[in-house]
Amino acid sequence: MLRAGVGLSTLLEPRRAAEQACAEALAGAERCDAAILLCGPGQGDELPELLDAATGALASDAVVGTT
């Protein structure tokens, strides 16, 4: 069975934003096998921090992203 969750954050601090969005997504999916991380155009310089926070919050290295 495929389960999916979606999370969104409008917080400006990248680590907190990623953690919030991941928590929301996990609430709908319970666990993460893979994730797609979408970021706004103003977040390019913060991608390493966002990715680090997301992989930590999701307990998965299978994260791909785009802006």
C-alpha positions as MATLAB code, in Angstrom:
seq = 'MLRAGVGLSTLLEPRRAAEQACAEALAGAERCDAAILLCGPGQGDELPELLDAATGALASDAVVGTT';
ca = [
       0.000    0.000    0.000;
       1.235    3.469   -0.867;
       0.844    6.140    1.767;
       1.642    9.768    1.105;
       1.818   12.866    3.216;
       2.087   16.530    2.343;
       3.585   19.313    4.427;
       3.882   23.043    3.898;
       5.631   25.779    5.816;
       5.756   29.530    5.356;
       8.383   30.026    8.072;
      11.401   32.048    6.963;
      14.063   30.153    8.952;
      15.073   27.217    6.701;
      15.675   24.556    9.364;
      12.415   25.260   11.202;
      10.500   25.454    7.921;
      11.798   22.066    6.770;
      11.085   20.478   10.145;
       7.534   21.861   10.190;
       6.744   20.697    6.650;
       8.239   17.251    7.313;
       6.243   16.856   10.537;
       3.030   17.654    8.651;
       3.915   15.196    5.888;
       4.747   12.439    8.373;
       1.439   12.989   10.164;
      -0.265   11.840    6.974;
       2.143    9.077    6.007;
       3.562    7.786    9.336;
       7.005    7.030    7.858;
       9.136    8.093    4.918;
      10.689    5.861    2.276;
      11.303    8.731   -0.163;
      10.488   12.432   -0.351;
      10.289   15.299   -2.823;
      11.304   18.664   -1.381;
      10.026   21.765   -3.210;
      11.368   25.208   -2.288;
      10.561   28.709   -3.355;
      12.840   30.706   -5.665;
      14.351   32.760   -2.837;
      15.660   29.691   -1.022;
      18.526   28.681   -3.327;
      21.314   29.614   -0.917;
      19.566   27.746    1.889;
      19.160   24.415    0.076;
      21.969   22.619    1.954;
      20.430   23.561    5.318;
      16.918   22.676    4.121;
      18.074   19.305    2.818;
      19.964   18.524    6.019;
      16.934   19.382    8.141;
      14.577   17.386    5.909;
      16.699   14.231    5.867;
      17.015   14.437    9.637;
      13.309   15.040   10.258;
      12.249   12.307    7.828;
      14.945    9.828    8.917;
      15.594    9.160    5.231;
      18.378   10.011    2.794;
      16.039    9.383   -0.153;
      15.153   13.052   -0.663;
      15.223   14.882   -3.984;
      14.481   18.568   -4.371;
      13.897   21.475   -6.669;
      13.258   25.198   -6.502;
];
